[in-house]
Amino acid sequence: MPDNLTNLPEFTVSEISQAVKRTLEGRFERVRVRGEISGFKRASSGHLYFALKDEESKLDGVCWRMTAQRLAIAPEDGLEVIATGRVSSYPGRSSYQLIIDSLELAGEGALLKLLEERRKKLAGEGLFDPARKRALPFLPEVIGVVTSPTGAVIRDILHRLRDRFPRHVLIWPVPVQGEGAKEQIAAAIAGFNAIVPGGRVPRPDLLIVARGGGSLEDLWAFNEEIVVRAAAASDLPLISAVGHETDTTLIDFAADVRAPTPTAAAEMAVPVRADLLADVQQDGARLVRALRRLSEESRLRLEGLARGLPRPGQFIAEKMQALDVWIDRLANAHIGYFERRWQAIALALPSPRQQIASRRSELAQVEQRLATAVTGALKDRSQRLALARLDRSRLEQAIVRLGERLQGLGQLLDSVSYQKILARGFALIRDSRGQPVLAAAAVVPGAALSIQFTDGVVGVTADAGGGAKRPAAKSEPAKSATPKPGGPKPDAPQSDAPQSDLPKKQGSLF
């Protein structure tokens, strides 16, 4: 190996990459690059990646998320822009790139091209359809104005409204150009639409979006998609008054009415009060003249009709004469009419003998039907009585069978009663509450117990050893086998005794 090569310093890849990075950033610390955007991509992190190209070369560019939120224009493929930033390298791919701080359109031609493409896109979506446009209210009570609060535009609008017809005006102050203007203009239009009718803040009947004249770049905020869509989505009628008469923005196509100037927008919003008063007075005078003319024509027509009518006295006399004639005819006619009616009635009525014979025939028929019904009823009753006698004999037989069965059940109940068990030498032990004692473990020493035999009950006291003894203080003679009045009989069936007295289930027998 030649000596001149062995004396060269040795670098790592990272050292070379960092040296190139420092060289680029030091040489191109702040540059402006003009080119066409190509391969635009917005990452999920919010960073923007694209390339700037011309006829011969291409330069990769990146715009970080925080910077991308402040860009004046929205990048898209084919857009010619001027990017401002610094040149740096990306060691991971051994490439250099432009880290962009701001973007602006490259000349008015690029702006017009972008404007035309955006107009075609929004028109294709139907946002500029004339069928969507609404008529302005004739005399709005409240007018909402979206504009800058410091310019001459708002003063011109208020002055013109005050001269023509004073109205209640709500102003939503917004910047009309620069960073953040498009978002605030769109938010103002949506905010006016969001006001609830009848609330603390009155809801406008009409909106005016206004701005003074300026260059294409100055009016660009009103060409932004977000502003145009907000104007198209407005439920309130909207007047666009942006720039001078020769200026045209995309919001003019989306608005319901375009005004050439902000002053003209105020003139479109309200009529002239003096003109309205004059029109009302003129219409009132015309109405009075028309009523007078109508009244005069009606009077003349009534007089003409009155001349064609007969005199009331003569008319009444003729009618009274006709009435007299009809009265005479009625007096002569009613006598013969009543005589004819009496003769017809007399011929139509039957004689008393015929009526009595008819009633006797009807009575005989009823008597025959009654006799037939009574005979049938007596026959039916006889049959039912025979059946009832037969059923009685069956009932008596059933009662005998049920009595025999009841007697057998009583004997069975007597055979299983606990008195029979006591009679065989067993005993029933109860505690002081009268409950049967079921086991010796349940007996507490010194507890008072009672033992029931077949001939009586004996009281005892349990000792400590588990046995039972009689109390020393008093002795109770054996009770008679005869129970106390009201108590259960020894040999009687205990069908009403509680189930706890049955020795086989709950008592202890000794």
One Martini backbone bead per residue (centre of mass of N, CA, C, O) as a GRO file, in nm:
protein
  510
    1MET     BB    1   0.097   0.035   0.022
    2PRO     BB    2   0.090   0.349   0.005
    3ASP     BB    3   0.193   0.607   0.209
    4ASN     BB    4  -0.027   0.823   0.142
    5LEU     BB    5  -0.267   0.630   0.246
    6THR     BB    6  -0.177   0.558   0.545
    7ASN     BB    7  -0.202   0.878   0.641
    8LEU     BB    8  -0.496   0.868   0.650
    9PRO     BB    9  -0.767   0.925   0.805
   10GLU     BB   10  -1.005   0.759   1.015
   11PHE     BB   11  -1.356   0.683   0.964
   12THR     BB   12  -1.666   0.670   1.042
   13VAL     BB   13  -1.983   0.669   0.936
   14SER     BB   14  -2.094   0.870   1.145
   15GLU     BB   15  -1.880   1.090   1.102
   16ILE     BB   16  -1.943   1.146   0.810
   17SER     BB   17  -2.245   1.214   0.846
   18GLN     BB   18  -2.202   1.454   1.044
   19ALA     BB   19  -2.021   1.622   0.858
   20VAL     BB   20  -2.227   1.657   0.633
   21LYS     BB   21  -2.448   1.788   0.807
   22ARG     BB   22  -2.281   2.038   0.896
   23THR     BB   23  -2.221   2.144   0.613
   24LEU     BB   24  -2.506   2.189   0.514
   25GLU     BB   25  -2.612   2.367   0.754
   26GLY     BB   26  -2.385   2.586   0.715
   27ARG     BB   27  -2.439   2.655   0.409
   28PHE     BB   28  -2.780   2.596   0.439
   29GLU     BB   29  -2.946   2.755   0.674
   30ARG     BB   30  -3.113   2.957   0.460
   31VAL     BB   31  -3.378   2.882   0.228
   32ARG     BB   32  -3.520   2.916  -0.111
   33VAL     BB   33  -3.750   2.694  -0.278
   34ARG     BB   34  -3.842   2.611  -0.612
   35GLY     BB   35  -4.134   2.399  -0.679
   36GLU     BB   36  -4.283   2.086  -0.732
   37ILE     BB   37  -4.509   1.888  -0.598
   38SER     BB   38  -4.419   1.545  -0.490
   39GLY     BB   39  -4.530   1.282  -0.313
   40PHE     BB   40  -4.751   1.331  -0.113
   41LYS     BB   41  -4.744   1.286   0.260
   42ARG     BB   42  -4.934   1.192   0.552
   43ALA     BB   43  -4.864   1.110   0.852
   44SER     BB   44  -4.978   0.988   1.155
   45SER     BB   45  -4.797   1.208   1.314
   46GLY     BB   46  -4.821   1.483   1.100
   47HIS     BB   47  -4.616   1.460   0.898
   48LEU     BB   48  -4.452   1.589   0.602
   49TYR     BB   49  -4.408   1.433   0.273
   50PHE     BB   50  -4.192   1.556   0.004
   51ALA     BB   51  -4.120   1.686  -0.326
   52LEU     BB   52  -3.896   1.893  -0.512
   53LYS     BB   53  -3.936   1.990  -0.859
   54ASP     BB   54  -3.799   1.992  -1.182
   55GLU     BB   55  -3.668   1.925  -1.489
   56GLU     BB   56  -3.387   1.780  -1.338
   57SER     BB   57  -3.474   1.780  -1.023
   58LYS     BB   58  -3.472   1.653  -0.670
   59LEU     BB   59  -3.619   1.743  -0.338
   60ASP     BB   60  -3.640   1.655  -0.032
   61GLY     BB   61  -3.914   1.689   0.212
   62VAL     BB   62  -3.990   1.825   0.548
   63CYS     BB   63  -4.276   1.860   0.784
   64TRP     BB   64  -4.353   1.922   1.080
   65ARG     BB   65  -4.629   1.914   1.269
   66MET     BB   66  -4.623   2.204   1.395
   67THR     BB   67  -4.568   2.343   1.119
   68ALA     BB   68  -4.813   2.231   0.952
   69GLN     BB   69  -5.034   2.395   1.121
   70ARG     BB   70  -4.901   2.691   0.998
   71LEU     BB   71  -4.969   2.678   0.718
   72ALA     BB   72  -5.103   2.868   0.454
   73ILE     BB   73  -5.100   2.602   0.288
   74ALA     BB   74  -5.205   2.314   0.116
   75PRO     BB   75  -5.056   2.050   0.023
   76GLU     BB   76  -5.007   1.932  -0.327
   77ASP     BB   77  -5.001   1.786  -0.608
   78GLY     BB   78  -4.867   2.017  -0.856
   79LEU     BB   79  -4.769   2.240  -0.671
   80GLU     BB   80  -4.636   2.560  -0.688
   81VAL     BB   81  -4.360   2.647  -0.476
   82ILE     BB   82  -4.221   2.819  -0.183
   83ALA     BB   83  -3.960   2.705   0.019
   84THR     BB   84  -3.873   2.741   0.364
   85GLY     BB   85  -3.535   2.660   0.497
   86ARG     BB   86  -3.325   2.374   0.568
   87VAL     BB   87  -3.037   2.195   0.504
   88SER     BB   88  -3.019   1.837   0.540
   89SER     BB   89  -2.957   1.518   0.682
   90TYR     BB   90  -3.003   1.148   0.649
   91PRO     BB   91  -2.820   0.896   0.773
   92GLY     BB   92  -3.007   0.640   0.735
   93ARG     BB   93  -2.994   0.711   0.386
   94SER     BB   94  -2.785   0.901   0.262
   95SER     BB   95  -2.950   1.187   0.272
   96TYR     BB   96  -3.101   1.480   0.160
   97GLN     BB   97  -3.290   1.767   0.303
   98LEU     BB   98  -3.581   1.973   0.349
   99ILE     BB   99  -3.657   2.181   0.615
  100ILE     BB  100  -3.971   2.308   0.663
  101ASP     BB  101  -4.131   2.629   0.759
  102SER     BB  102  -4.257   2.732   0.474
  103LEU     BB  103  -4.536   2.821   0.249
  104GLU     BB  104  -4.572   2.929  -0.101
  105LEU     BB  105  -4.685   3.049  -0.373
  106ALA     BB  106  -4.571   3.061  -0.720
  107GLY     BB  107  -4.746   3.286  -0.800
  108GLU     BB  108  -5.041   3.368  -0.965
  109GLY     BB  109  -5.066   3.122  -1.152
  110ALA     BB  110  -5.082   2.909  -0.927
  111LEU     BB  111  -5.331   3.023  -0.790
  112LEU     BB  112  -5.525   3.000  -1.031
  113LYS     BB  113  -5.496   2.698  -1.068
  114LEU     BB  114  -5.593   2.617  -0.783
  115LEU     BB  115  -5.864   2.764  -0.800
  116GLU     BB  116  -5.983   2.606  -1.040
  117GLU     BB  117  -5.962   2.321  -0.920
  118ARG     BB  118  -6.137   2.382  -0.670
  119ARG     BB  119  -6.392   2.472  -0.819
  120LYS     BB  120  -6.443   2.203  -0.968
  121LYS     BB  121  -6.465   2.024  -0.721
  122LEU     BB  122  -6.704   2.175  -0.573
  123ALA     BB  123  -6.900   2.170  -0.813
  124GLY     BB  124  -6.914   1.855  -0.831
  125GLU     BB  125  -7.058   1.849  -0.532
  126GLY     BB  126  -7.288   2.098  -0.538
  127LEU     BB  127  -7.216   2.381  -0.387
  128PHE     BB  128  -7.309   2.573  -0.662
  129ASP     BB  129  -7.601   2.524  -0.674
  130PRO     BB  130  -7.880   2.713  -0.745
  131ALA     BB  131  -8.094   2.537  -0.581
  132ARG     BB  132  -7.959   2.614  -0.290
  133LYS     BB  133  -8.057   2.888  -0.305
  134ARG     BB  134  -8.177   3.165  -0.112
  135ALA     BB  135  -8.385   3.390  -0.001
  136LEU     BB  136  -8.407   3.689   0.129
  137PRO     BB  137  -8.509   3.868   0.373
  138PHE     BB  138  -8.684   4.153   0.380
  139LEU     BB  139  -8.681   4.202   0.725
  140PRO     BB  140  -8.448   4.174   0.937
  141GLU     BB  141  -8.385   4.173   1.278
  142VAL     BB  142  -8.108   4.005   1.253
  143ILE     BB  143  -7.753   4.067   1.194
  144GLY     BB  144  -7.472   3.890   1.080
  145VAL     BB  145  -7.113   3.965   1.114
  146VAL     BB  146  -6.819   3.869   0.922
  147THR     BB  147  -6.528   4.040   1.046
  148SER     BB  148  -6.332   4.297   1.095
  149PRO     BB  149  -6.322   4.526   1.372
  150THR     BB  150  -6.099   4.754   1.235
  151GLY     BB  151  -6.218   4.818   0.980
  152ALA     BB  152  -6.413   4.980   0.729
  153VAL     BB  153  -6.638   4.773   0.680
  154ILE     BB  154  -6.813   4.789   0.941
  155ARG     BB  155  -6.874   5.091   0.914
  156ASP     BB  156  -7.022   5.080   0.645
  157ILE     BB  157  -7.246   4.885   0.727
  158LEU     BB  158  -7.363   5.045   0.969
  159HIS     BB  159  -7.419   5.307   0.816
  160ARG     BB  160  -7.614   5.187   0.601
  161LEU     BB  161  -7.821   5.068   0.799
  162ARG     BB  162  -7.891   5.337   0.943
  163ASP     BB  163  -7.997   5.482   0.683
  164ARG     BB  164  -8.215   5.272   0.594
  165PHE     BB  165  -8.246   5.031   0.846
  166PRO     BB  166  -8.247   4.976   1.157
  167ARG     BB  167  -8.058   4.711   1.314
  168HIS     BB  168  -7.965   4.422   1.461
  169VAL     BB  169  -7.614   4.369   1.535
  170LEU     BB  170  -7.382   4.098   1.489
  171ILE     BB  171  -7.038   4.055   1.579
  172TRP     BB  172  -6.769   3.850   1.433
  173PRO     BB  173  -6.453   3.849   1.502
  174VAL     BB  174  -6.197   3.835   1.239
  175PRO     BB  175  -5.955   3.730   1.048
  176VAL     BB  176  -5.894   3.797   0.681
  177GLN     BB  177  -5.584   3.715   0.717
  178GLY     BB  178  -5.371   3.467   0.744
  179GLU     BB  179  -5.317   3.305   1.019
  180GLY     BB  180  -5.625   3.138   1.099
  181ALA     BB  181  -5.858   3.261   0.922
  182LYS     BB  182  -6.020   3.019   0.810
  183GLU     BB  183  -6.107   2.891   1.080
  184GLN     BB  184  -6.258   3.146   1.196
  185ILE     BB  185  -6.462   3.186   0.971
  186ALA     BB  186  -6.595   2.906   0.987
  187ALA     BB  187  -6.668   2.929   1.292
  188ALA     BB  188  -6.858   3.176   1.265
  189ILE     BB  189  -7.071   3.051   1.083
  190ALA     BB  190  -7.134   2.809   1.272
  191GLY     BB  191  -7.203   2.982   1.526
  192PHE     BB  192  -7.455   3.126   1.419
  193ASN     BB  193  -7.609   2.853   1.356
  194ALA     BB  194  -7.595   2.754   1.675
  195ILE     BB  195  -7.804   2.942   1.758
  196VAL     BB  196  -8.070   2.957   1.967
  197PRO     BB  197  -8.383   3.013   1.965
  198GLY     BB  198  -8.463   3.221   2.241
  199GLY     BB  199  -8.215   3.312   2.362
  200ARG     BB  200  -7.988   3.529   2.484
  201VAL     BB  201  -7.896   3.513   2.193
  202PRO     BB  202  -7.979   3.618   1.902
  203ARG     BB  203  -8.087   3.497   1.603
  204PRO     BB  204  -8.010   3.525   1.296
  205ASP     BB  205  -8.151   3.601   0.962
  206LEU     BB  206  -7.858   3.708   0.864
  207LEU     BB  207  -7.555   3.691   0.665
  208ILE     BB  208  -7.226   3.861   0.664
  209VAL     BB  209  -6.940   3.832   0.452
  210ALA     BB  210  -6.655   4.050   0.498
  211ARG     BB  211  -6.427   4.243   0.276
  212GLY     BB  212  -6.188   4.402   0.148
  213GLY     BB  213  -5.966   4.474  -0.059
  214GLY     BB  214  -5.721   4.291  -0.275
  215SER     BB  215  -5.530   4.051  -0.328
  216LEU     BB  216  -5.520   3.722  -0.386
  217GLU     BB  217  -5.365   3.660  -0.124
  218ASP     BB  218  -5.553   3.824   0.071
  219LEU     BB  219  -5.822   3.647  -0.034
  220TRP     BB  220  -5.759   3.334   0.021
  221ALA     BB  221  -5.936   3.251   0.269
  222PHE     BB  222  -6.206   3.253   0.070
  223ASN     BB  223  -6.079   2.983  -0.093
  224GLU     BB  224  -6.115   2.790   0.118
  225GLU     BB  225  -6.265   2.496   0.187
  226ILE     BB  226  -6.374   2.548   0.479
  227VAL     BB  227  -6.531   2.809   0.403
  228VAL     BB  228  -6.710   2.704   0.173
  229ARG     BB  229  -6.850   2.477   0.335
  230ALA     BB  230  -6.972   2.660   0.553
  231ALA     BB  231  -7.148   2.829   0.358
  232ALA     BB  232  -7.308   2.584   0.236
  233ALA     BB  233  -7.408   2.481   0.540
  234SER     BB  234  -7.587   2.712   0.587
  235ASP     BB  235  -7.907   2.797   0.724
  236LEU     BB  236  -7.841   3.082   0.670
  237PRO     BB  237  -7.855   3.344   0.498
  238LEU     BB  238  -7.593   3.449   0.256
  239ILE     BB  239  -7.355   3.718   0.221
  240SER     BB  240  -7.110   3.803  -0.016
  241ALA     BB  241  -6.837   4.061   0.072
  242VAL     BB  242  -6.556   4.033  -0.122
  243GLY     BB  243  -6.421   4.295  -0.204
  244HIS     BB  244  -6.455   4.396  -0.508
  245GLU     BB  245  -6.624   4.375  -0.800
  246THR     BB  246  -6.370   4.213  -0.944
  247ASP     BB  247  -6.375   4.022  -0.717
  248THR     BB  248  -6.320   3.656  -0.683
  249THR     BB  249  -6.459   3.399  -0.485
  250LEU     BB  250  -6.570   3.094  -0.365
  251ILE     BB  251  -6.787   3.211  -0.165
  252ASP     BB  252  -6.968   3.335  -0.389
  253PHE     BB  253  -7.082   3.053  -0.491
  254ALA     BB  254  -7.196   2.952  -0.199
  255ALA     BB  255  -7.365   3.176  -0.173
  256ASP     BB  256  -7.675   3.325  -0.210
  257VAL     BB  257  -7.526   3.613  -0.225
  258ARG     BB  258  -7.357   3.858  -0.423
  259ALA     BB  259  -7.154   4.130  -0.336
  260PRO     BB  260  -6.948   4.379  -0.454
  261THR     BB  261  -6.985   4.514  -0.164
  262PRO     BB  262  -7.037   4.583   0.162
  263THR     BB  263  -7.243   4.810   0.106
  264ALA     BB  264  -7.424   4.640  -0.080
  265ALA     BB  265  -7.500   4.431   0.138
  266ALA     BB  266  -7.661   4.629   0.315
  267GLU     BB  267  -7.867   4.698   0.088
  268MET     BB  268  -7.971   4.399   0.059
  269ALA     BB  269  -8.071   4.347   0.357
  270VAL     BB  270  -8.226   4.632   0.342
  271PRO     BB  271  -8.450   4.861   0.321
  272VAL     BB  272  -8.592   5.167   0.275
  273ARG     BB  273  -8.771   5.337   0.498
  274ALA     BB  274  -8.878   5.577   0.333
  275ASP     BB  275  -8.988   5.408   0.101
  276LEU     BB  276  -9.188   5.246   0.268
  277LEU     BB  277  -9.354   5.484   0.370
  278ALA     BB  278  -9.434   5.585   0.092
  279ASP     BB  279  -9.570   5.325  -0.003
  280VAL     BB  280  -9.781   5.315   0.222
  281GLN     BB  281  -9.911   5.587   0.165
  282GLN     BB  282  -9.983   5.530  -0.128
  283ASP     BB  283 -10.153   5.275  -0.073
  284GLY     BB  284 -10.356   5.417   0.114
  285ALA     BB  285 -10.465   5.618  -0.093
  286ARG     BB  286 -10.556   5.407  -0.300
  287LEU     BB  287 -10.754   5.265  -0.107
  288VAL     BB  288 -10.942   5.503  -0.057
  289ARG     BB  289 -11.019   5.554  -0.352
  290ALA     BB  290 -11.132   5.271  -0.404
  291LEU     BB  291 -11.358   5.282  -0.189
  292ARG     BB  292 -11.505   5.526  -0.300
  293ARG     BB  293 -11.562   5.411  -0.579
  294LEU     BB  294 -11.717   5.161  -0.482
  295SER     BB  295 -11.939   5.311  -0.328
  296GLU     BB  296 -12.050   5.474  -0.569
  297GLU     BB  297 -12.116   5.235  -0.751
  298SER     BB  298 -12.314   5.097  -0.553
  299ARG     BB  299 -12.516   5.326  -0.531
  300LEU     BB  300 -12.596   5.342  -0.830
  301ARG     BB  301 -12.687   5.048  -0.854
  302LEU     BB  302 -12.908   5.061  -0.635
  303GLU     BB  303 -13.080   5.278  -0.772
  304GLY     BB  304 -13.136   5.116  -1.032
  305LEU     BB  305 -13.278   4.877  -0.891
  306ALA     BB  306 -13.505   5.045  -0.749
  307ARG     BB  307 -13.650   5.138  -1.012
  308GLY     BB  308 -13.739   4.829  -1.088
  309LEU     BB  309 -13.914   4.832  -0.846
  310PRO     BB  310 -14.186   4.812  -0.681
  311ARG     BB  311 -14.412   4.923  -0.479
  312PRO     BB  312 -14.483   4.825  -0.164
  313GLY     BB  313 -14.792   4.887  -0.143
  314GLN     BB  314 -14.878   4.747  -0.403
  315PHE     BB  315 -14.763   4.469  -0.340
  316ILE     BB  316 -14.928   4.419  -0.076
  317ALA     BB  317 -15.216   4.448  -0.195
  318GLU     BB  318 -15.199   4.209  -0.389
  319LYS     BB  319 -15.146   3.994  -0.169
  320MET     BB  320 -15.408   4.046  -0.003
  321GLN     BB  321 -15.606   3.972  -0.227
  322ALA     BB  322 -15.510   3.678  -0.263
  323LEU     BB  323 -15.573   3.596   0.031
  324ASP     BB  324 -15.879   3.634   0.022
  325VAL     BB  325 -15.934   3.421  -0.192
  326TRP     BB  326 -15.820   3.176  -0.031
  327ILE     BB  327 -16.014   3.198   0.210
  328ASP     BB  328 -16.277   3.144   0.054
  329ARG     BB  329 -16.197   2.868  -0.059
  330LEU     BB  330 -16.155   2.732   0.218
  331ALA     BB  331 -16.447   2.768   0.333
  332ASN     BB  332 -16.579   2.591   0.095
  333ALA     BB  333 -16.390   2.325   0.110
  334HIS     BB  334 -16.393   2.194   0.408
  335ILE     BB  335 -16.679   2.073   0.422
  336GLY     BB  336 -16.658   1.851   0.199
  337TYR     BB  337 -16.402   1.715   0.309
  338PHE     BB  338 -16.514   1.612   0.585
  339GLU     BB  339 -16.747   1.442   0.474
  340ARG     BB  340 -16.568   1.244   0.312
  341ARG     BB  341 -16.399   1.142   0.553
  342TRP     BB  342 -16.636   1.023   0.724
  343GLN     BB  343 -16.729   0.816   0.519
  344ALA     BB  344 -16.462   0.656   0.493
  345ILE     BB  345 -16.441   0.576   0.792
  346ALA     BB  346 -16.710   0.429   0.824
  347LEU     BB  347 -16.644   0.209   0.607
  348ALA     BB  348 -16.370   0.104   0.746
  349LEU     BB  349 -16.526   0.037   0.995
  350PRO     BB  350 -16.629  -0.198   1.199
  351SER     BB  351 -16.849  -0.365   1.365
  352PRO     BB  352 -16.910  -0.470   1.685
  353ARG     BB  353 -16.977  -0.767   1.615
  354GLN     BB  354 -16.722  -0.822   1.454
  355GLN     BB  355 -16.525  -0.763   1.682
  356ILE     BB  356 -16.635  -0.979   1.889
  357ALA     BB  357 -16.590  -1.228   1.709
  358SER     BB  358 -16.284  -1.190   1.672
  359ARG     BB  359 -16.208  -1.205   1.975
  360ARG     BB  360 -16.325  -1.491   2.030
  361SER     BB  361 -16.139  -1.642   1.838
  362GLU     BB  362 -15.872  -1.556   1.968
  363LEU     BB  363 -15.943  -1.676   2.254
  364ALA     BB  364 -15.964  -1.974   2.166
  365GLN     BB  365 -15.677  -2.006   2.067
  366VAL     BB  366 -15.536  -1.940   2.335
  367GLU     BB  367 -15.674  -2.168   2.504
  368GLN     BB  368 -15.555  -2.403   2.342
  369ARG     BB  369 -15.253  -2.337   2.380
  370LEU     BB  370 -15.262  -2.349   2.695
  371ALA     BB  371 -15.351  -2.645   2.728
  372THR     BB  372 -15.109  -2.769   2.580
  373ALA     BB  373 -14.891  -2.652   2.769
  374VAL     BB  374 -14.992  -2.777   3.039
  375THR     BB  375 -14.974  -3.074   2.957
  376GLY     BB  376 -14.670  -3.076   2.896
  377ALA     BB  377 -14.573  -2.981   3.176
  378LEU     BB  378 -14.695  -3.217   3.343
  379LYS     BB  379 -14.539  -3.440   3.200
  380ASP     BB  380 -14.254  -3.333   3.268
  381ARG     BB  381 -14.284  -3.340   3.579
  382SER     BB  382 -14.330  -3.642   3.607
  383GLN     BB  383 -14.060  -3.733   3.496
  384ARG     BB  384 -13.882  -3.582   3.703
  385LEU     BB  385 -13.999  -3.724   3.960
  386ALA     BB  386 -13.907  -4.010   3.889
  387LEU     BB  387 -13.608  -3.944   3.876
  388ALA     BB  388 -13.583  -3.840   4.170
  389ARG     BB  389 -13.657  -4.108   4.310
  390LEU     BB  390 -13.422  -4.268   4.194
  391ASP     BB  391 -13.197  -4.083   4.313
  392ARG     BB  392 -13.261  -4.129   4.617
  393SER     BB  393 -13.183  -4.427   4.637
  394ARG     BB  394 -12.891  -4.378   4.554
  395LEU     BB  395 -12.821  -4.187   4.785
  396GLU     BB  396 -12.869  -4.381   5.021
  397GLN     BB  397 -12.653  -4.583   4.936
  398ALA     BB  398 -12.415  -4.385   4.950
  399ILE     BB  399 -12.442  -4.315   5.253
  400VAL     BB  400 -12.392  -4.599   5.361
  401ARG     BB  401 -12.109  -4.635   5.244
  402LEU     BB  402 -11.980  -4.384   5.382
  403GLY     BB  403 -12.038  -4.474   5.675
  404GLU     BB  404 -11.868  -4.731   5.669
  405ARG     BB  405 -11.603  -4.589   5.601
  406LEU     BB  406 -11.597  -4.399   5.848
  407GLN     BB  407 -11.588  -4.622   6.063
  408GLY     BB  408 -11.322  -4.750   5.973
  409LEU     BB  409 -11.148  -4.495   6.013
  410GLY     BB  410 -11.205  -4.466   6.319
  411GLN     BB  411 -11.082  -4.737   6.405
  412LEU     BB  412 -10.800  -4.678   6.290
  413LEU     BB  413 -10.748  -4.423   6.461
  414ASP     BB  414 -10.779  -4.563   6.741
  415SER     BB  415 -10.542  -4.776   6.702
  416VAL     BB  416 -10.315  -4.519   6.660
  417SER     BB  417 -10.330  -4.398   6.924
  418TYR     BB  418 -10.147  -4.291   7.207
  419GLN     BB  419 -10.332  -4.423   7.426
  420LYS     BB  420 -10.281  -4.715   7.344
  421ILE     BB  421  -9.978  -4.705   7.406
  422LEU     BB  422 -10.005  -4.632   7.708
  423ALA     BB  423 -10.173  -4.895   7.776
  424ARG     BB  424  -9.897  -5.078   7.716
  425GLY     BB  425  -9.669  -4.899   7.919
  426PHE     BB  426  -9.624  -4.627   7.826
  427ALA     BB  427  -9.456  -4.295   7.809
  428LEU     BB  428  -9.485  -3.925   7.831
  429ILE     BB  429  -9.247  -3.663   7.789
  430ARG     BB  430  -9.236  -3.331   7.932
  431ASP     BB  431  -9.185  -3.013   7.957
  432SER     BB  432  -9.261  -2.699   8.088
  433ARG     BB  433  -9.405  -2.632   7.788
  434GLY     BB  434  -9.522  -2.923   7.672
  435GLN     BB  435  -9.288  -3.054   7.527
  436PRO     BB  436  -9.146  -3.302   7.386
  437VAL     BB  437  -8.902  -3.544   7.471
  438LEU     BB  438  -8.648  -3.691   7.253
  439ALA     BB  439  -8.384  -3.661   7.450
  440ALA     BB  440  -8.141  -3.674   7.698
  441ALA     BB  441  -7.970  -3.425   7.595
  442ALA     BB  442  -8.225  -3.218   7.643
  443VAL     BB  443  -8.167  -3.249   7.951
  444VAL     BB  444  -8.165  -3.050   8.232
  445PRO     BB  445  -8.049  -3.014   8.527
  446GLY     BB  446  -8.344  -2.945   8.721
  447ALA     BB  447  -8.566  -3.004   8.540
  448ALA     BB  448  -8.900  -2.983   8.465
  449LEU     BB  449  -9.118  -3.265   8.450
  450SER     BB  450  -9.355  -3.478   8.263
  451ILE     BB  451  -9.549  -3.780   8.316
  452GLN     BB  452  -9.746  -3.977   8.096
  453PHE     BB  453 -10.002  -4.186   8.156
  454THR     BB  454 -10.294  -4.362   8.119
  455ASP     BB  455 -10.389  -4.239   8.433
  456GLY     BB  456 -10.169  -3.991   8.421
  457VAL     BB  457  -9.970  -3.726   8.584
  458VAL     BB  458  -9.610  -3.677   8.654
  459GLY     BB  459  -9.389  -3.492   8.848
  460VAL     BB  460  -9.042  -3.406   8.776
  461THR     BB  461  -8.675  -3.410   8.839
  462ALA     BB  462  -8.374  -3.365   8.707
  463ASP     BB  463  -8.070  -3.499   8.735
  464ALA     BB  464  -7.717  -3.510   8.693
  465GLY     BB  465  -7.719  -3.823   8.581
  466GLY     BB  466  -7.999  -3.835   8.396
  467GLY     BB  467  -8.213  -3.866   8.586
  468ALA     BB  468  -8.523  -3.905   8.784
  469LYS     BB  469  -8.708  -3.714   9.031
  470ARG     BB  470  -8.881  -3.631   9.292
  471PRO     BB  471  -8.998  -3.397   9.474
  472ALA     BB  472  -8.951  -3.327   9.818
  473ALA     BB  473  -9.166  -3.116   9.900
  474LYS     BB  474  -9.370  -3.244   9.687
  475SER     BB  475  -9.646  -3.458   9.627
  476GLU     BB  476  -9.808  -3.625   9.358
  477PRO     BB  477 -10.072  -3.773   9.297
  478ALA     BB  478 -10.226  -3.983   9.124
  479LYS     BB  479 -10.400  -3.955   8.859
  480SER     BB  480 -10.670  -3.984   8.705
  481ALA     BB  481 -10.789  -4.118   8.416
  482THR     BB  482 -10.962  -3.880   8.429
  483PRO     BB  483 -11.003  -3.613   8.268
  484LYS     BB  484 -11.026  -3.308   8.234
  485PRO     BB  485 -11.205  -3.064   8.162
  486GLY     BB  486 -11.143  -3.032   7.814
  487GLY     BB  487 -10.988  -3.274   7.772
  488PRO     BB  488 -10.875  -3.554   7.655
  489LYS     BB  489 -10.981  -3.857   7.576
  490PRO     BB  490 -10.848  -4.157   7.601
  491ASP     BB  491 -11.046  -4.327   7.374
  492ALA     BB  492 -11.054  -4.105   7.182
  493PRO     BB  493 -11.030  -3.961   6.895
  494GLN     BB  494 -10.736  -3.753   6.777
  495SER     BB  495 -10.801  -3.550   6.528
  496ASP     BB  496 -10.748  -3.254   6.689
  497ALA     BB  497 -10.473  -3.311   6.764
  498PRO     BB  498 -10.162  -3.240   6.762
  499GLN     BB  499  -9.879  -3.370   6.604
  500SER     BB  500  -9.687  -3.346   6.866
  501ASP     BB  501  -9.854  -3.597   7.032
  502LEU     BB  502  -9.725  -3.804   6.865
  503PRO     BB  503  -9.506  -4.053   6.954
  504LYS     BB  504  -9.373  -4.142   6.678
  505LYS     BB  505  -9.252  -3.837   6.613
  506GLN     BB  506  -9.219  -3.632   6.909
  507GLY     BB  507  -9.204  -3.849   7.132
  508SER     BB  508  -9.135  -4.014   7.451
  509LEU     BB  509  -9.133  -4.356   7.533
  510PHE     BB  510  -9.149  -4.573   7.861
   0.00000   0.00000   0.00000
